[in-house]
Amino acid sequence: MKNLILVSHGKFAEGLKTSLDMFAGDAINRVHTLCLYNGESADDFKKKVNDFFDKQNFDSEDEFIVLADIIGGSPLTTFLSVFSERGLMDKSVVLGGMNFTMALTATVSLDAMSKEDIAKNALDEARQALKQYEITSDNSSDDDDDI
Protein backbone atom coordinates (compact mmCIF):
# COMPACT_ATOMS: atom_id res chain seq x y z
CA MET A 1 0.00 0.00 0.00
CA LYS A 2 1.23 3.48 -0.82
CA ASN A 3 1.23 6.27 1.76
CA LEU A 4 1.77 9.99 1.38
CA ILE A 5 3.81 11.78 4.02
CA LEU A 6 3.75 15.59 4.10
CA VAL A 7 6.74 17.15 5.89
CA SER A 8 6.98 20.86 6.63
CA HIS A 9 8.01 23.78 8.75
CA GLY A 10 5.19 25.07 10.94
CA LYS A 11 1.64 23.88 10.29
CA PHE A 12 1.88 23.91 6.50
CA ALA A 13 1.54 20.13 6.11
CA GLU A 14 -1.41 20.00 8.51
CA GLY A 15 -3.22 22.78 6.65
CA LEU A 16 -2.57 21.09 3.35
CA LYS A 17 -4.04 17.83 4.65
CA THR A 18 -7.11 19.69 5.87
CA SER A 19 -7.64 21.05 2.36
CA LEU A 20 -6.96 17.66 0.77
CA ASP A 21 -9.71 16.17 2.91
CA MET A 22 -12.24 18.12 0.83
CA PHE A 23 -11.18 16.25 -2.32
CA ALA A 24 -9.51 12.98 -1.41
CA GLY A 25 -12.17 10.62 -0.09
CA ASP A 26 -10.88 7.54 1.73
CA ALA A 27 -7.33 8.10 0.47
CA ILE A 28 -6.98 10.80 3.13
CA ASN A 29 -6.46 7.98 5.65
CA ARG A 30 -3.08 7.31 4.02
CA VAL A 31 -1.95 10.93 4.14
CA HIS A 32 0.25 11.67 7.14
CA THR A 33 1.78 14.91 8.36
CA LEU A 34 4.97 15.68 10.24
CA CYS A 35 5.55 19.30 11.18
CA LEU A 36 8.54 20.99 12.77
CA TYR A 37 6.98 23.70 14.91
CA ASN A 38 8.59 26.99 15.83
CA GLY A 39 10.75 26.46 18.91
CA GLU A 40 11.31 22.72 18.34
CA SER A 41 14.84 21.49 17.80
CA ALA A 42 15.97 18.98 15.21
CA ASP A 43 16.31 16.47 18.07
CA ASP A 44 12.69 17.13 19.11
CA PHE A 45 11.58 16.57 15.55
CA LYS A 46 13.66 13.40 15.22
CA LYS A 47 11.90 12.00 18.28
CA LYS A 48 8.54 12.97 16.75
CA VAL A 49 9.41 11.17 13.50
CA ASN A 50 10.57 8.05 15.35
CA ASP A 51 7.39 8.09 17.47
CA PHE A 52 5.32 8.40 14.28
CA PHE A 53 6.91 5.31 12.73
CA ASP A 54 6.70 3.38 16.01
CA LYS A 55 2.92 4.00 16.18
CA GLN A 56 2.09 3.25 12.53
CA ASN A 57 1.24 -0.20 11.28
CA PHE A 58 3.28 -0.01 8.08
CA ASP A 59 4.28 -3.39 6.70
CA SER A 60 7.13 -4.59 4.51
CA GLU A 61 5.08 -4.03 1.32
CA ASP A 62 4.26 -0.38 2.03
CA GLU A 63 5.71 2.35 -0.17
CA PHE A 64 5.97 6.06 0.47
CA ILE A 65 5.64 9.30 -1.42
CA VAL A 66 7.20 12.05 0.68
CA LEU A 67 6.40 15.67 -0.09
CA ALA A 68 8.35 18.39 1.69
CA ASP A 69 8.08 22.13 1.71
CA ILE A 70 11.80 22.73 1.14
CA ILE A 71 14.53 20.38 -0.10
CA GLY A 72 17.44 20.73 2.31
CA GLY A 73 15.33 22.16 5.14
CA SER A 74 15.62 20.81 8.68
CA PRO A 75 12.27 18.97 8.65
CA LEU A 76 13.11 16.99 5.54
CA THR A 77 16.76 16.28 6.36
CA THR A 78 15.80 15.11 9.85
CA PHE A 79 12.93 13.02 8.48
CA LEU A 80 15.19 11.42 5.87
CA SER A 81 17.78 10.59 8.52
CA VAL A 82 15.17 8.56 10.44
CA PHE A 83 13.73 7.17 7.21
CA SER A 84 17.19 5.95 6.17
CA GLU A 85 17.94 4.46 9.59
CA ARG A 86 14.73 2.44 9.25
CA GLY A 87 15.73 1.17 5.80
CA LEU A 88 12.84 2.84 3.98
CA MET A 89 14.65 4.94 1.37
CA ASP A 90 14.39 2.36 -1.41
CA LYS A 91 10.63 2.15 -0.84
CA SER A 92 10.04 5.85 -1.43
CA VAL A 93 10.21 8.88 -3.67
CA VAL A 94 10.87 12.30 -2.18
CA LEU A 95 9.76 15.59 -3.71
CA GLY A 96 10.33 19.16 -2.55
CA GLY A 97 8.48 22.38 -3.18
CA MET A 98 5.21 20.92 -1.96
CA ASN A 99 2.03 22.69 -3.03
CA PHE A 100 -1.66 21.83 -3.10
CA THR A 101 -1.73 20.65 -6.72
CA MET A 102 1.22 18.33 -6.12
CA ALA A 103 -0.31 16.90 -2.94
CA LEU A 104 -3.76 16.45 -4.50
CA THR A 105 -2.34 14.66 -7.54
CA ALA A 106 -0.34 12.33 -5.31
CA THR A 107 -3.26 11.65 -2.99
CA VAL A 108 -5.80 10.73 -5.66
CA SER A 109 -3.21 8.57 -7.45
CA LEU A 110 -2.17 6.40 -4.49
CA ASP A 111 -4.10 3.36 -5.76
CA ALA A 112 -3.74 3.99 -9.49
CA MET A 113 -0.01 4.35 -10.16
CA SER A 114 3.45 3.31 -9.11
CA LYS A 115 5.26 5.62 -6.71
CA GLU A 116 7.54 6.69 -9.56
CA ASP A 117 4.59 7.59 -11.81
CA ILE A 118 2.90 9.42 -8.95
CA ALA A 119 6.07 11.48 -8.48
CA LYS A 120 6.30 12.29 -12.18
CA ASN A 121 2.63 13.23 -12.46
CA ALA A 122 2.65 15.26 -9.25
CA LEU A 123 5.65 17.28 -10.46
CA ASP A 124 4.10 17.77 -13.90
CA GLU A 125 0.78 18.93 -12.44
CA ALA A 126 2.52 21.24 -9.97
CA ARG A 127 4.53 22.86 -12.77
CA GLN A 128 1.42 23.36 -14.90
CA ALA A 129 -0.45 24.94 -11.98
CA LEU A 130 2.19 27.65 -11.49
CA LYS A 131 0.93 30.65 -13.42
CA GLN A 132 0.42 34.31 -12.98
CA TYR A 133 -3.24 35.22 -12.91
CA GLU A 134 -3.85 37.82 -15.59
CA ILE A 135 -6.28 40.57 -14.70
CA THR A 136 -7.73 42.29 -17.70
CA SER A 137 -9.89 45.35 -17.77
CA ASP A 138 -12.62 45.68 -20.31
CA ASN A 139 -12.42 49.27 -21.49
CA SER A 140 -15.01 48.74 -24.23
CA SER A 141 -17.89 49.28 -21.85
CA ASP A 142 -18.77 52.50 -20.09
CA ASP A 143 -21.20 50.65 -17.82
CA ASP A 144 -19.91 50.88 -14.22
CA ASP A 145 -22.45 48.26 -13.07
CA ASP A 146 -20.27 45.41 -14.38
CA ILE A 147 -17.90 45.44 -11.42
C-alpha positions in Angstrom: 0.0 0.0 0.0 1.2 3.5 -0.8 1.2 6.3 1.8 1.8 10.0 1.4 3.8 11.8 4.0 3.8 15.6 4.1 6.7 17.2 5.9 7.0 20.9 6.6 8.0 23.8 8.7 5.2 25.1 10.9 1.6 23.9 10.3 1.9 23.9 6.5 1.5 20.1 6.1 -1.4 20.0 8.5 -3.2 22.8 6.7 -2.6 21.1 3.4 -4.0 17.8 4.7 -7.1 19.7 5.9 -7.6 21.0 2.4 -7.0 17.7 0.8 -9.7 16.2 2.9 -12.2 18.1 0.8 -11.2 16.2 -2.3 -9.5 13.0 -1.4 -12.2 10.6 -0.1 -10.9 7.5 1.7 -7.3 8.1 0.5 -7.0 10.8 3.1 -6.5 8.0 5.6 -3.1 7.3 4.0 -2.0 10.9 4.1 0.2 11.7 7.1 1.8 14.9 8.4 5.0 15.7 10.2 5.6 19.3 11.2 8.5 21.0 12.8 7.0 23.7 14.9 8.6 27.0 15.8 10.7 26.5 18.9 11.3 22.7 18.3 14.8 21.5 17.8 16.0 19.0 15.2 16.3 16.5 18.1 12.7 17.1 19.1 11.6 16.6 15.5 13.7 13.4 15.2 11.9 12.0 18.3 8.5 13.0 16.8 9.4 11.2 13.5 10.6 8.0 15.4 7.4 8.1 17.5 5.3 8.4 14.3 6.9 5.3 12.7 6.7 3.4 16.0 2.9 4.0 16.2 2.1 3.2 12.5 1.2 -0.2 11.3 3.3 0.0 8.1 4.3 -3.4 6.7 7.1 -4.6 4.5 5.1 -4.0 1.3 4.3 -0.4 2.0 5.7 2.3 -0.2 6.0 6.1 0.5 5.6 9.3 -1.4 7.2 12.0 0.7 6.4 15.7 -0.1 8.3 18.4 1.7 8.1 22.1 1.7 11.8 22.7 1.1 14.5 20.4 -0.1 17.4 20.7 2.3 15.3 22.2 5.1 15.6 20.8 8.7 12.3 19.0 8.6 13.1 17.0 5.5 16.8 16.3 6.4 15.8 15.1 9.9 12.9 13.0 8.5 15.2 11.4 5.9 17.8 10.6 8.5 15.2 8.6 10.4 13.7 7.2 7.2 17.2 6.0 6.2 17.9 4.5 9.6 14.7 2.4 9.2 15.7 1.2 5.8 12.8 2.8 4.0 14.6 4.9 1.4 14.4 2.4 -1.4 10.6 2.2 -0.8 10.0 5.9 -1.4 10.2 8.9 -3.7 10.9 12.3 -2.2 9.8 15.6 -3.7 10.3 19.2 -2.6 8.5 22.4 -3.2 5.2 20.9 -2.0 2.0 22.7 -3.0 -1.7 21.8 -3.1 -1.7 20.7 -6.7 1.2 18.3 -6.1 -0.3 16.9 -2.9 -3.8 16.4 -4.5 -2.3 14.7 -7.5 -0.3 12.3 -5.3 -3.3 11.7 -3.0 -5.8 10.7 -5.7 -3.2 8.6 -7.4 -2.2 6.4 -4.5 -4.1 3.4 -5.8 -3.7 4.0 -9.5 0.0 4.3 -10.2 3.4 3.3 -9.1 5.3 5.6 -6.7 7.5 6.7 -9.6 4.6 7.6 -11.8 2.9 9.4 -8.9 6.1 11.5 -8.5 6.3 12.3 -12.2 2.6 13.2 -12.5 2.7 15.3 -9.2 5.7 17.3 -10.5 4.1 17.8 -13.9 0.8 18.9 -12.4 2.5 21.2 -10.0 4.5 22.9 -12.8 1.4 23.4 -14.9 -0.4 24.9 -12.0 2.2 27.6 -11.5 0.9 30.6 -13.4 0.4 34.3 -13.0 -3.2 35.2 -12.9 -3.8 37.8 -15.6 -6.3 40.6 -14.7 -7.7 42.3 -17.7 -9.9 45.4 -17.8 -12.6 45.7 -20.3 -12.4 49.3 -21.5 -15.0 48.7 -24.2 -17.9 49.3 -21.9 -18.8 52.5 -20.1 -21.2 50.6 -17.8 -19.9 50.9 -14.2 -22.5 48.3 -13.1 -20.3 45.4 -14.4 -17.9 45.4 -11.4 
